[in-house]
Amino acid sequence: MKNNVRCLILAMLLSSSAVYAVDAPEGAQAKSTANKSSAANRDWSWQPVANSGAPEVQQKKWVRTPIDAFVLSKLEEKGIKPSPEAARAAYIRRATLDAWGLIPTTAEVEAFVNDKSPDAYEKLVDRLLSSPRYGERQARKWLDLARYADSTGFQNDYTRPNMWRYRDYVINSFNEDKPYDRFIKEQLAGDELYPGDNNALIATGFLAGFPDNKNSRDLIQRKYQIATDITDTIGTAILGTTLECARCHNHKSDKITQKDYFALHSFFANVNLVENIPAPKGPVEIQYEQDLAKWEAATKELREKRAAVIEPIRAAAEQYHRERYLTDSRESIFKPKSEWNATDRWVHHRLANVTTEEDFGGYLRVTGENKDSPEHIKEHAEKWLEYKKLTAELKKLDKLKPKRGSNTISAMTELGYQDAPPSYVFFGGNHERPLDEVQPAFPAAITSEKPVIVPTGFSSGRRTALANWIVSPTNPLTARVFVNRVWDQYFGTGIVRTVSDFGRAGEKPNNPELLDYLADSFVKQGWSVKKLHKEILLSSVYRQSSDYREDIYKADPENKLLAVFPRKRLDAEQIRDSLLVASGTLDDRIGGPAVMPPVPTNLNAGAFWEVSEDKGDWNRRSIYVFTRRSVPYPLLSTFDMASPQQAHSKRDVTTTPLQALTLVNSNVVFGWSQSLAGRVISEVGADESAQLDKLYEILFARKPDKAERATLAGFLKNHEKTIQSKLKDSDGKLALAVPVGLKGDQPLDPVRASAFVDLVHTVANSNEFSYRF
């Protein structure tokens, strides 16, 4: 929605100076495109990547990686000196949060601080990049772009019980350092390029993650919207280009025509979602099938009785529901099979088994419940009552249904034919107003290359051609866009600040030579994501202190030159997951079906949020929390988690009263504070000074200074008095907060322990915990 509004505003602002007039003759457009597609006239982002080598700098000792030379060169031009190195403890906290999305443990901090070997930093970085937690963090970034969700969205927001396989595929891909070009090819055309490879099939979940209204009565529109969502997502996530602006008219700022848009759109004209591909048998699948067998055995008689009620009206119900589709869908639905074309095949494939048990029941309700309805059928009244009674009995056994996982794979494939439905330019983007037919092609202003489409025995081969072009080393966008996203992840701002808009309406790179060095090096090093991360993590730029400098603020108030390491607010997942680490309650199991931690009772989510029975699931990392489009997990949504409605390019950074109130008042967060208090007491005993040191070491990777220590001690003393006063007023009936998870026999003064829990809760709510320095 945001992109569409932005596109409309741009169209209004730039209508008088558009690259092409909306109503320009086709020949004039083609001539204009041809004249402006030469390399000399391309926009900067469409120029070939050019790595001229690292510049010469004066402070050569500061240069640890070529990155440093590019940054230092800009600083020296302005007469600015970089900041000193950050303290080791600050560095490991920073790097662990960036690479893992978690705070480090006190043992990890101590080991690094005390490691005086010359390769201490490199060993730390290698450890971070080799941990499974690295893949979990990097996957979260990609899943934002892939508009990942565990449900379809729209009014019924059906669960997609096997999309977690795609999430796990992304995690594993980053952990094994799968080359980025292979990563992209698998997601766009894994079924075509690597037939028989289950991982490549699961990878097409990138395409299959579109929001979907399964109850749509316009299958032709649904087909159009699916291909549109995929096209827009690829433009945003991979090419960093606002392709969607050209859906309704020629792009108002970039040289992308409406014909270019629908030529890209046509690469997906024949894609088809398949949700019941058998998955290889593993623990999840075996457990699912065992649970399903129990439910089926318990409900067999009831289901058979309900089927017997439905059987006589099955054909009528299917006819009733098919007649409710809109005109263009019905044209395909009721056409004889001998006359089917590629579009008709697509419609019938989506229609197959589309009438569910709920639809049969709905037909009986409509035709049997309301005697005054013109659709009322007398003999259906009793059938409806019987059906409703049996359904209520079945509902009582829902607790036996498998709650997690599935034994299938969801993938985006094609229909088993080499031909595809025709594609058109649509007037104003309206799928009911086709103009000229188009064939698959790449944007003419970016490249003169033509797609080489080789159909297979089961697919059109179109997506393979697109994937090969997208990851071609000659494509100027793909590598640039990705390395810029990684830079944005570490420094809070991309070299191109508009990370998903490399066009004229976006910002130009503040260090184009650095951007091209990173893109060129990325490709030449085999598209290795880990090598890219390692070079950044080991650079002097990244190792700088984040301490405020007045001279830098005056010379470079936005810190574009990076003379100071930028402070950054933690995102939703970092805050929640780091609190779990601090409290010692994190369940670090990797992968598997999504989980549902408890939510506030006033959320009233009903069946949309069924809390996981395994309490260990409640403390899984946030990436494993069920993402329901209509009911986001409240604790994460309050802190600006990504919206899965469309590709989410960059997290919002807000500071709102609701966030502070959530951390203070949430029973879940307070429970973690109790666990953290219990952990501190268990590890250091009753000594107050040692407790304060340990608390700060866990949360901030440092000890409190003299002033902080005095403030903390004063808080404890005064708060103890407050609690004692309340106890006295309540005749000792006041419920005290106590530390939980204590190990060993710890003699505790309940008043002192309660005051300490409140102190821990307060410190965990401080700004220093919620920021990365």
For each residue, the residues with C-beta under 8 A, 3 or more apart:
1: 4 5 645 646
2: 5 6 646
3: 6 7 232 236 242 244 245 646
4: 1 7 8 244
5: 1 2 8 9
6: 2 3 9 10 242
7: 3 4 10 11 242 244 245 248 252
8: 4 5 11 12
9: 5 6 12 13
10: 6 7 13 14 245 252 253 505
11: 7 8 14 15 245 249 252
12: 8 9 15
13: 9 10 252
14: 10 11 17 18 252 253
15: 11 12 18 252
16:
17: 14
18: 14 15 21 22 250 252
19: 32 250 251 252 253 254 255
20: 24 28 29 32 250 257
21: 18 24
22: 18 249 250
23:
24: 20 21 28 29 32 250
25: 28 29
26: 29 30 436
27: 30 31
28: 20 24 25 31 32
29: 20 24 25 26 32 33 250 257 259
30: 26 27 33 34
31: 27 28 34 35
32: 19 20 24 28 29 35 36
33: 29 30 36 37 255 257 444 445
34: 30 31 37 444
35: 31 32 38 41
36: 32 33 41 42 255 445
37: 33 34 41 42 255 444 445 446 448
38: 35 41 42
39: 42 47 48
40:
41: 35 36 37 38
42: 36 37 38 39 46 47 445 446
43: 46 47 254 255 503 504
44: 47 508 509 512
45: 240 476 477 480 496 502 503
46: 42 43 445 446 476 477
47: 39 42 43 44 50 476
48: 39 474 476
49: 476 479 480 516 519 520 523
50: 47 516 520
51: 516 517 519 520 521
52: 513 516
53: 517
54: 63 66 69 70 517
55: 69 70 73 513
56: 69 73
57: 60 62 63 69 72 73 76
58: 76
59: 62 63 72 76 81 82
60: 57 63
61:
62: 57 59 68 72 82 540
63: 54 57 59 60 66 68 69 72 540
64: 68 538 539 540 543
65: 68 535 536 538 539 540
66: 54 63 69 70 517 521 535
67: 70 71 514 517 518 535 536 539 541
68: 62 63 64 65 71 72 539 540 541
69: 54 55 56 57 63 66 72 73
70: 54 55 66 67 73 74 511 513 514 517
71: 67 68 74 75 82 511 514 541 561 562
72: 57 59 62 63 68 69 75 76 82 540
73: 55 56 57 69 70 76 77
74: 70 71 77 78 511 561
75: 71 72 78 80 81 82 561 562 563
76: 57 58 59 72 73 79 80
77: 73 74
78: 74 75 555 556 561
79: 76
80: 75 76 551 552 555 556 561 563
81: 59 75 563
82: 59 62 71 72 75 540 541 544 562 563
83: 544 545 546 547 549 552 563 564 565
84: 544 545
85: 91 540 543 544 545
86: 90 91 94 543 544 545 546 565 773
87: 90 91 545 702
88: 91 92 112 113
89: 92 93 109 112 113 701 702
90: 86 87 93 94 545 546 701 702 773
91: 85 86 87 88 94 95 112 121 543
92: 88 89 95 96 104 108 109 112 113 124 701
93: 89 90 96 97 103 104 109 700 701 772 773
94: 86 90 91 97 98 565 772 773
95: 91 92 98 99 124 125 128 537 542
96: 92 93 99 100 102 103 104 108 128
97: 93 94 100 101 102 103 570 574 578 772
98: 94 95 137 489 490 537 772
99: 95 96 125 128 129 133 134 137 533 537
100: 96 97 128 131 133 134 136 137
101: 97 133 136 137 140 573 574 577 578
102: 96 97 133 137 574 577 578 581 586
103: 93 96 97 578 581 582 698 699 701
104: 92 93 96 108 109 701
105: 108 109 581
106: 109 110 694 697 698 701
107: 110 111
108: 92 96 104 105 111 112
109: 89 92 93 104 105 106 112 113 697 701
110: 106 107 113 114
111: 107 108 114 115
112: 88 89 91 92 108 109 115 120 124
113: 88 89 92 109 110
114: 110 111
115: 111 112 120 123 124
116: 120
117: 120 123
118:
119: 122 123
120: 112 115 116 117 123 124
121: 91 124 125 538 543
122: 119 125 126 538
123: 115 117 119 120 126 127
124: 92 95 112 115 120 121 127 128
125: 95 99 121 122 128 129 534 537 538
126: 122 123 129 130 534
127: 123 124 130 131
128: 95 96 99 100 124 125 131 134 537
129: 99 125 126 134 530 533 534
130: 126 127 134
131: 100 127 128 134
132: 135 136 171 175 590
133: 99 100 101 102 136 137 588
134: 99 100 128 129 130 131 137 138 174 175
135: 132 138 139 170 171 172 173 174 175
136: 100 101 132 133 139 140 171 590 621 623
137: 98 99 100 101 102 133 134 140 141
138: 134 135 141 142 174 529
139: 135 136 142 143 167 170 171 173 174 623
140: 101 136 137 143 144 573 622 623
141: 137 138 144 145 485 489
142: 138 139 145 146 170 174
143: 139 140 146 148 167 170 623 642
144: 140 141 147 148 642 647 648 649 651
145: 141 142 233 236 237 647 648 649
146: 142 143 166 170 205 206 209 233 237 647
147: 144 209 210 211 233 644 645 646 647 648
148: 143 144 163 166 167 209 627 644
149: 152 153 160 163 209 211 627 628 629 644
150: 159 160 161 163 164 594 626 627 628
151: 157 158 159 160 627 628 629 630
152: 149 156 157 158 160 211 212 213 214 629
153: 149 157 211 212 213 629 630 644 645
154: 157 211 212 213 214 215
155: 213 215
156: 152 214 215
157: 151 152 153 154 608 628 629 630 631
158: 151 152 214
159: 150 151 628
160: 149 150 151 152 163 275 410
161: 150 405 406 408 593
162: 165 275 279 405 406 408 409 410
163: 148 149 150 160 166 167 205 208 209 410
164: 150 167 168 405 591 592 593 594 624
165: 162 168 169 202 205 279 409 410
166: 146 148 163 169 170 202 203 205 206 208 209 410
167: 139 143 148 163 164 170 171 594 623 624
168: 164 165 171 172 591 592
169: 165 166 172 173 199 202 203 205
170: 135 139 142 143 146 166 167 173 174
171: 132 135 136 139 167 168 174 175 590 591 623
172: 135 168 169 175 176 199 591
173: 135 139 169 170 176 178 183 203
174: 134 135 138 139 142 170 171 177 178 529
175: 132 134 135 171 172
176: 172 173
177: 174 528 529 530
178: 173 174 182 183 529
179: 182 183 526 527 528
180: 183 184 471 479 482 522 527 528 529
181: 184 185 471 478 527
182: 178 179 185 186 527
183: 173 178 179 180 186 187 203 527
184: 180 181 187 188 238 467 470 471 478
185: 181 182 188 189 190 193 467 468 471
186: 182 183 189 190 193 194 199 200 203 204
187: 183 184 190 203 204 205 206 207
188: 184 185 204 206 207 234 463 466 467 470
189: 185 186 192 193 204 463 464 466 467
190: 185 186 187 193 194 197 199 200 201 202 203 204 411
191: 194 195 200 201 204 411 412 413 414 459
192: 189 195 414 456 459 461 463 464
193: 185 186 189 190 200 464 467
194: 186 190 191 197 200
195: 191 192 456 458
196:
197: 190 194 200 201
198: 201 202 279 280 409
199: 169 172 186 190 202 203
200: 186 190 191 193 194 197 203 204
201: 190 191 197 198 204 277 409 411 413
202: 165 166 169 190 198 199 205 409 411
203: 166 169 173 183 186 187 190 199 200 206
204: 186 187 188 189 190 191 200 201 207 208 411 412 413
205: 146 163 165 166 169 187 202 208 209 410 411 412
206: 146 166 187 188 203 209 233
207: 187 188 204 210 230 268 271 412
208: 163 166 204 205 273 410 411 412
209: 146 147 148 149 163 166 205 206 644
210: 147 207 225 226 229 230 233
211: 147 149 152 153 154 229 629 644 645 646
212: 152 153 154 222 226 273
213: 152 153 154 155 216 222
214: 152 154 156 158
215: 154 155 156
216: 213 219 221 222
217: 324 325 326 329
218: 221 222 325 326 328 329
219: 216 222 223 325 329 332 347 350 351
220: 223 224 326 328 329 332 343 347 431
221: 216 218 224 225 326 431
222: 212 213 216 218 219 225 226 350
223: 219 220 226 227 343 346 347 350 421
224: 220 221 227 228 431
225: 210 221 222 228 229
226: 210 212 222 223 229 230 268 271 273
227: 223 224 230 231 265 268 269 271
228: 224 225 231 232 244 247 265
229: 210 211 225 226 232 233 646
230: 207 210 226 227 233 234 268 271
231: 227 228 234 235 243 244 261 264 265 267 268
232: 3 228 229 235 236 243 244 247 646 647
233: 145 146 147 206 210 229 230 236 237 646 647
234: 188 230 231 237 238 239 243 264 470
235: 231 232 238 239 241 242 243 244 264
236: 3 145 232 233 239 240 241 242 243 244 500 646 647 649
237: 145 146 233 234 500 647 649
238: 184 234 235 470 477 478 481 482
239: 234 235 236 243 470 477 478 481 502
240: 45 236 477 480 481 484 496 499 500 501 502
241: 235 236 254 256 477 501 502 503
242: 3 6 7 235 236 245 251 254 500 501 503 505
243: 231 232 234 235 236 239 246 247 256 261 264
244: 3 4 7 228 231 232 235 236 247 261
245: 3 7 10 11 242 251 252 253 254 256
246: 243 249 250 251 254 256 257 258 260 261
247: 228 232 243 244 258 261 429
248: 7 258 428 429
249: 11 22 246 252 258 428
250: 18 19 20 22 24 29 246 256 257 258
251: 19 242 245 246 254 255 256 257 503
252: 7 10 11 13 14 15 18 19 245 249
253: 10 14 19 245 503 504 505
254: 19 43 241 242 245 246 251 445 503 504 505
255: 19 33 36 37 43 251 443 445
256: 241 243 245 246 250 251 260 261 443 445
257: 20 29 33 246 250 251 260 261 444
258: 246 247 248 249 250 261 262 425
259: 29 262 263 425 436 438
260: 246 256 257 263 264 441 443 444 445
261: 231 243 244 246 247 256 257 258 264 265
262: 258 259 265 266 423 424 425 426 438
263: 259 260 266 423 438 439 440 441 442 443
264: 231 234 235 243 260 261 267 440 441 442 443 466
265: 227 228 231 261 262 268 269 423
266: 262 263 269 420 423 438 439 440 462
267: 231 264 440 451 462 463 465 466
268: 207 226 227 230 231 265 271 462 463
269: 227 265 266 420 421 422 423 460 462
270: 342 346 414 415 417 419 420 421 459 460 462
271: 207 226 227 230 268 412 413 414 463
272: 346 349 350 412 413 414 415
273: 208 212 226 410 411 412
274: 277 410 411 412 413
275: 160 162 408 410
276: 408
277: 201 274 408 409 410 411
278: 407 408 409
279: 162 165 198 282 285 406 407 408 409
280: 198 285
281: 285 286 407
282: 279 285 286
283: 286 287
284: 287 288 404 405 592 593
285: 279 280 281 282 288 289 405 406 407
286: 281 282 283 289 290
287: 283 284 290 291 402 405
288: 284 285 291 292 402 404 405 406 407
289: 285 286 292 293 407
290: 286 287 293 294
291: 287 288 294 295 400 401 402 403
292: 288 289 295 296 401 402 407
293: 289 290 296 297
294: 290 291 297 298 400
295: 291 292 298 299 397 400 401 402
296: 292 293 299 300 303
297: 293 294 300
298: 294 295 397 400
299: 295 296 302 303 394 397 400
300: 296 297 303 304
301: 304 305
302: 299 305 306 390 393 394 397
303: 296 299 300 306 307 394
304: 300 301 307 308
305: 301 302 308 309 390
306: 302 303 309 310 357 387 390 391 394
307: 303 304 310 311
308: 304 305 311
309: 305 306 312 364 383 386 387 390
310: 306 307 313 314 317 357 360 364 387
311: 307 308 314
312: 309 383
313: 310 316 317 360 363 364 380 383
314: 310 311 317 318 360
315: 318 319
316: 313 319 320 363
317: 310 313 314 320 321 355 359 360 363 364
318: 314 315 321 322 355
319: 315 316 322 323
320: 316 317 323 324 363 367
321: 317 318 324 354 355 359 363
322: 318 319 325 330 333 334 351
323: 319 320 330
324: 217 320 321
325: 217 218 219 322 329 330 333
326: 217 218 220 221 329 330
327: 330 331
328: 218 220 331 332 432
329: 217 218 219 220 325 326 332 333 347
330: 322 323 325 326 327 333 334
331: 327 328 334 335
332: 219 220 328 329 335 340 343 344 347 348
333: 322 325 329 330 347 348 351
334: 322 330 331
335: 331 332 339 340 344
336: 339 340
337: 340
338:
339: 335 336 344
340: 332 335 336 337 344 345 348
341: 344 345 421
342: 270 345 346 415 417 419 420 421 422
343: 220 223 332 346 347 421 422
344: 332 335 339 340 341 347 348
345: 340 341 342 348 349 415 417
346: 223 270 272 342 343 349 350 415 421
347: 219 220 223 329 332 333 343 344 350 351
348: 332 333 340 344 345 351 352
349: 272 345 346 352 415
350: 219 222 223 272 346 347 354
351: 219 322 333 347 348 354
352: 348 349
353:
354: 321 350 351 359
355: 317 318 321 359 360
356: 359 360
357: 306 310 360 361
358: 361 362
359: 317 321 354 355 356 362 363
360: 310 313 314 317 355 356 357 363 364 387
361: 357 358 364 365 387 388 391
362: 358 359 365 366
363: 313 316 317 320 321 359 360 366 367
364: 309 310 313 317 360 361 367 368 369 380 383 384 387
365: 361 362 368 369 384 388
366: 362 363 369 370 373 375
367: 320 363 364 373 375 376 377 380 384
368: 364 365 376 377 380 381 382 383 384 385
369: 364 365 366 373 381 384
370: 366 373 376
371: 376 381
372: 376
373: 366 367 369 370 376
374:
375: 366 367
376: 367 368 370 371 372 373 380 381
377: 367 368 380
378: 381
379: 382 383
380: 313 364 367 368 376 377 383 384
381: 368 369 371 376 378 384 385
382: 368 379 385 386
383: 309 312 313 364 368 379 380 386 387
384: 364 365 367 368 369 380 381 387 388
385: 368 381 382 388 389
386: 309 382 383 389 390
387: 306 309 310 360 361 364 383 384 390 391
388: 361 365 384 385 391 392
389: 385 386 392 393
390: 302 305 306 309 386 387 393 394
391: 306 361 387 388 394 395
392: 388 389 395 396
393: 302 389 390 396 397
394: 299 302 303 306 390 391 397 398
395: 391 392 398
396: 392 393
397: 295 298 299 302 393 394 400 401
398: 394 395 401
399:
400: 291 294 295 298 299 397
401: 291 292 295 397 398
402: 287 288 291 292 295 405 406
403: 291 610 612 613
404: 284 288 592 593 594 595 612
405: 161 162 164 284 285 287 288 402 592 593
406: 161 162 279 285 288 402 593
407: 278 279 281 285 288 289 292
408: 161 162 275 276 277 278 279
409: 162 165 198 201 202 277 278 279
410: 160 162 163 165 166 205 208 273 274 275 277
411: 190 191 201 202 204 205 208 273 274 277
412: 191 204 205 207 208 271 272 273 274
413: 191 201 204 271 272 274 459
414: 191 192 270 271 272 417 420 458 459 460
415: 270 272 342 345 346 349
416: 458 459
417: 270 342 345 414 420 460
418: 455 456 457 459 460 461
419: 270 342 460
420: 266 269 270 342 414 417 423 460 462
421: 223 269 270 341 342 343 346
422: 269 342 343 437
423: 262 263 265 266 269 420 437 438 439 440
424: 262 434 435 436 437 438
425: 258 259 262 434 435 436 438
426: 262 429 430 431 433 434 435
427: 430 433 434 435
428: 248 249 433
429: 247 248 426
430: 426 427 433
431: 220 221 224 426 434
432: 328
433: 426 427 428 430
434: 424 425 426 427 431 437
435: 424 425 426 427
436: 26 259 424 425
437: 422 423 424 434
438: 259 262 263 266 423 424 425 441
439: 263 266 423
440: 263 264 266 267 423 451 453 462 465 466
441: 260 263 264 438 444 450 451
442: 263 264 446 447 449 450 451 466 469
443: 255 256 260 263 264 446 447
444: 33 34 37 257 260 441 447 448
445: 33 36 37 42 46 254 255 256 260
446: 37 42 46 442 443 475 476 477
447: 442 443 444 469 474 475
448: 37 444
449: 442 469 472 474
450: 441 442
451: 267 440 441 442 462 465 466 469
452: 465 468
453: 440 460 461 462 464 465
454: 461 464 465
455: 418 459 460 461
456: 192 195 418 459 461
457: 418
458: 195 414 416
459: 191 192 270 413 414 416 418 455 456 463
460: 269 270 414 417 418 419 420 453 455 463
461: 192 418 453 454 455 456 464 465
462: 266 267 268 269 270 420 440 451 453 465 466
463: 188 189 192 267 268 271 459 460 466 467
464: 189 192 193 453 454 461 467 468
465: 267 440 451 452 453 454 461 462 468 469
466: 188 189 264 267 440 442 451 462 463 469 470
467: 184 185 188 189 193 463 464 470 471
468: 185 452 464 465 471 472
469: 442 447 449 451 465 466 472 475
470: 184 188 234 238 239 466 467 475 478
471: 180 181 184 185 467 468 475 478 527
472: 449 468 469 475
473: 479 523
474: 48 447 449
475: 446 447 469 470 471 472 478 479
476: 45 46 47 48 49 446 480
477: 45 46 238 239 240 241 446 480 481 502
478: 181 184 238 239 470 471 475 481 482
479: 49 180 473 475 482 483 519 520 522 523 527
480: 45 49 240 476 477 483 484 496 502 515 516 519
481: 238 239 240 477 478 484 485 499 500 502
482: 180 238 478 479 485 486 522
483: 479 480 486 487 515 518 519 522 532
484: 240 480 481 487 488 494 495 496 499 509 515 518
485: 141 481 482 488 489 494 499
486: 482 483 489 490 529 532 533 536
487: 483 484 490 491 494 495 518 536
488: 484 485 491 492 493 494 499 650
489: 98 141 485 486
490: 98 486 487 536 537 542
491: 487 488 494 542 562 565 566
492: 488 566 567 568
493: 488 497 560 566
494: 484 485 487 488 491 497 498 499
495: 484 487 509 510 511 512 514 515 518
496: 45 240 480 484 499 502 506 507 508 509 515
497: 493 494 506 507 510
498: 494 501 502 505 506 507
499: 240 481 484 485 488 494 496 649 650
500: 236 237 240 242 481 647 649 650
501: 240 241 242 498 505 506
502: 45 239 240 241 477 480 481 496 498 506
503: 43 45 241 242 251 253 254 506
504: 43 253 254
505: 10 242 253 254 498 501
506: 496 497 498 501 502 503
507: 496 497 498 510
508: 44 496 512
509: 44 484 495 496 512 514 515
510: 495 497 507 560 561
511: 70 71 74 495 514 515
512: 44 495 508 509 515 516
513: 52 55 70 516 517
514: 67 70 71 495 509 511 517 518
515: 480 483 484 495 496 509 511 512 518 519
516: 49 50 51 52 480 512 513 519 520
517: 51 53 54 66 67 70 513 514 520 521
518: 67 483 484 487 495 514 515 521 522 532
519: 49 51 479 480 483 515 516 522 523
520: 49 50 51 479 516 517 523 524
521: 51 66 517 518 524 525 532 535
522: 180 479 482 483 518 519 525 527 528 531 532
523: 49 473 479 519 520 527
524: 520 521
525: 521 522 528 531 532
526: 179
527: 179 180 181 182 183 471 479 522 523
528: 177 179 180 522 525 531 532
529: 138 174 177 178 180 486 532 533
530: 129 177 533 534
531: 522 525 528 534 535
532: 483 486 518 521 522 525 528 529 535 536
533: 99 129 486 529 530 536 537
534: 125 126 129 530 531 537 538
535: 65 66 67 521 531 532 538 539
536: 65 67 486 487 490 532 533 539 541 542
537: 95 98 99 125 128 490 533 534 542
538: 64 65 121 122 125 534 535 542 543
539: 64 65 67 68 535 536 542 543
540: 62 63 64 65 68 72 82 85 543 544
541: 67 68 71 82 536 544 562 565
542: 95 490 491 536 537 538 539 565
543: 64 85 86 91 121 538 539 540 565
544: 82 83 84 85 86 540 541 562 563 564 565
545: 83 84 85 86 87 90 564 565
546: 83 86 90 564 565 566 567 773
547: 83 564
548: 553 564
549: 83 552 553 563 564
550: 553 554
551: 80 554 555
552: 80 83 549 555 556 559 563 564
553: 548 549 550 556 557
554: 550 551 557
555: 78 80 551 552 563
556: 78 80 552 553 559 560 561 563
557: 553 554
558:
559: 552 556 562 563 564 566
560: 493 510 556
561: 71 74 75 78 80 510 556
562: 71 75 82 491 541 544 559 565 566
563: 75 80 81 82 83 544 549 552 555 556 559
564: 83 544 545 546 547 548 549 552 559
565: 83 86 94 491 541 542 543 544 545 546 562 773
566: 491 492 493 546 559 562
567: 492 546 771 772 773
568: 492 771 772
569: 653 655 770 771 772
570: 97 574 575 578 770 771 772
571: 574 575 639 640 641 651
572: 575 576 622 635 636 637 638 639 640 641 651
573: 101 140 576 577 621 622 623 636 641
574: 97 101 102 570 571 577 578 772
575: 570 571 572 578 579 639 770
576: 572 573 579 580 622 635 636 639
577: 101 102 573 574 580 581 586 621 622
578: 97 101 102 103 570 574 575 581 582 769
579: 575 576 582 583 669 672 764
580: 576 577 583 585 586 619 621 672
581: 102 103 105 577 578 584 586
582: 103 578 579 672 676 698 699 764
583: 579 580 586 672 673 675 676 679
584: 581 675 676 679 741
585: 580 619 672 675 741
586: 102 577 580 581 583 619 621
587: 616 617 619 620
588: 133 621
589: 592 616 620
590: 132 136 171
591: 164 168 171 172 624
592: 164 168 284 404 405 589 624
593: 161 164 284 404 405 406
594: 150 164 167 404 624 625 626 627
595: 404 612 614 617 618 620 624 625 626
596: 599 609 610 611 612 617 625 626
597: 611 612 617 618 619 620 625 633 635 668
598: 611 618 668
599: 596 603 605 609 611 633 634
600: 603 634
601: 604
602:
603: 599 600 609 631 634
604: 601
605: 599 608 609 631
606: 609
607: 610
608: 157 605 628 630 631
609: 596 599 603 605 606 626 628 631
610: 403 596 607
611: 596 597 598 599 618
612: 403 404 595 596 597 615 617 618
613: 403
614: 595 617
615: 612 618 619
616: 587 589 619 620
617: 587 595 596 597 612 614 620 624
618: 595 597 598 611 612 615
619: 580 585 586 587 597 615 616
620: 587 589 595 597 616 617 624 625
621: 136 573 577 580 586 588 624
622: 140 572 573 576 577 625 633 636
623: 136 139 140 143 167 171 573
624: 164 167 591 592 594 595 617 620 621
625: 594 595 596 597 620 622 633 636
626: 150 594 595 596 609 633
627: 148 149 150 151 594 632 633 644
628: 149 150 151 157 159 608 609 631 632
629: 149 151 152 153 157 211 632 644 645
630: 151 153 157 608
631: 157 603 605 608 609 628
632: 627 628 629 636 637 641
633: 597 599 622 625 626 627 636 637 641
634: 599 600 603 637 638 662
635: 572 576 597 638 639 662 666 668 669
636: 572 573 576 622 625 632 633 639 641
637: 572 632 633 634 640 641
638: 572 634 635 658 659 662
639: 571 572 575 576 635 636 659 662
640: 571 572 637 651 652 653 654
641: 571 572 573 632 633 636 637 651
642: 143 144 648 651
643: 646 648
644: 147 148 149 153 209 211 627 629 648
645: 1 147 153 211 629
646: 1 2 3 147 211 229 232 233 236 643
647: 144 145 146 147 232 233 236 237 500
648: 144 145 147 642 643 644 651
649: 144 145 236 237 499 500
650: 488 499 500
651: 144 571 572 640 641 642 648
652: 640
653: 569 640
654: 640 659
655: 569 659
656: 659 660
657: 660 661
658: 638 661 662
659: 638 639 654 655 656 662 663
660: 656 657 663 664 765
661: 657 658 664 665
662: 634 635 638 639 658 659 665 666 669
663: 659 660 666 669 764 765
664: 660 661 669 761 765
665: 661 662 670
666: 635 662 663 669 670
667: 670 671
668: 597 598 635 671 672
669: 579 635 662 663 664 666 672 673 761 764
670: 665 666 667 673 674 737 761
671: 667 668 674 675 740
672: 579 580 582 583 585 668 669 675 676 764
673: 583 669 670 676 677 757 760 761 764
674: 670 671 677 678 737 738 739 740 741 757 760
675: 583 584 585 671 672 678 679 739 740 741
676: 582 583 584 672 673 679 680 695 698 760 764
677: 673 674 680 681 739 740 753 756 757 760
678: 674 675 681 682 739 740 741 742
679: 583 584 675 676 682 683 698 741
680: 676 677 683 684 691 694 695 698 739 756 760
681: 677 678 684 685 686 691 739 742 746 748 753 756
682: 678 679 741 742 743 744 746
683: 679 680 694
684: 680 681 687 690 691 693 694
685: 681 690 746
686: 681 691 746 747 748
687: 684 690 691
688: 691 692 713 716
689: 692 693 709
690: 684 685 687 693 694
691: 680 681 684 686 687 688 694 695 756
692: 688 689 695 696 704 709 712 713
693: 684 689 690 696 697 703 704
694: 106 680 683 684 690 691 697 698
695: 676 680 691 692 698 699 759 760 763
696: 692 693 699 700 702 703 704 708 763
697: 106 109 693 694 700 701 702 703
698: 103 106 582 676 679 680 694 695
699: 103 582 695 696 763 764 768 769
700: 93 696 697 768 769
701: 89 90 92 93 103 104 106 109 697
702: 87 89 90 696 697
703: 693 696 697
704: 692 693 696 708 709 712
705: 708 709
706: 709 710
707: 710 711
708: 696 704 705 711 712
709: 689 692 704 705 706 712 713
710: 706 707 713 714
711: 707 708 714 715
712: 692 704 708 709 715 716 759 763
713: 688 692 709 710 716 717
714: 710 711 717 718
715: 711 712 718 719 759 762
716: 688 712 713 719 720 752 755 756 759
717: 713 714 720 721
718: 714 715 721 722
719: 715 716 722 723 755 758 759
720: 716 717 723 724 751 752 755
721: 717 718 724 725
722: 718 719 725 726
723: 719 720 726 727 734 736 751 754 755
724: 720 721 727 728 751
725: 721 722 728 729
726: 722 723 729 730 734
727: 723 724 730 732 734 751
728: 724 725 731 732
729: 725 726
730: 726 727 733 734
731: 728
732: 727 728
733: 730
734: 723 726 727 730
735:
736: 723 750 751 753 754
737: 670 674 754 757 758
738: 674 748 750 753 754 757
739: 674 675 677 678 680 681 742 748 753 756 757
740: 671 674 675 677 678
741: 584 585 674 675 678 679 682
742: 678 681 682 739 746 748
743: 682
744: 682
745:
746: 681 682 685 686 742
747: 686
748: 681 686 738 739 742 752 753
749: 752 753
750: 736 738 753 754
751: 720 723 724 727 736 754 755
752: 716 720 748 749 755 756
753: 677 681 736 738 739 748 749 750 756 757
754: 723 736 737 738 750 751 757 758
755: 716 719 720 723 751 752 758 759
756: 677 680 681 691 716 739 752 753 759 760
757: 673 674 677 737 738 739 753 754 760 761
758: 719 737 754 755 761 762
759: 695 712 715 716 719 755 756 762 763
760: 673 674 676 677 680 695 756 757 763 764
761: 664 669 670 673 757 758 764 765
762: 715 758 759 765 766
763: 695 696 699 712 759 760 766 769
764: 579 582 663 669 672 673 676 699 760 761 769
765: 660 663 664 761 762 769
766: 762 763 769 770
767: 770 771
768: 699 700 771 773
769: 578 699 700 763 764 765 766
770: 569 570 575 766 767
771: 567 568 569 570 767 768
772: 93 94 97 98 567 568 569 570 574
773: 86 90 93 94 546 565 567 768
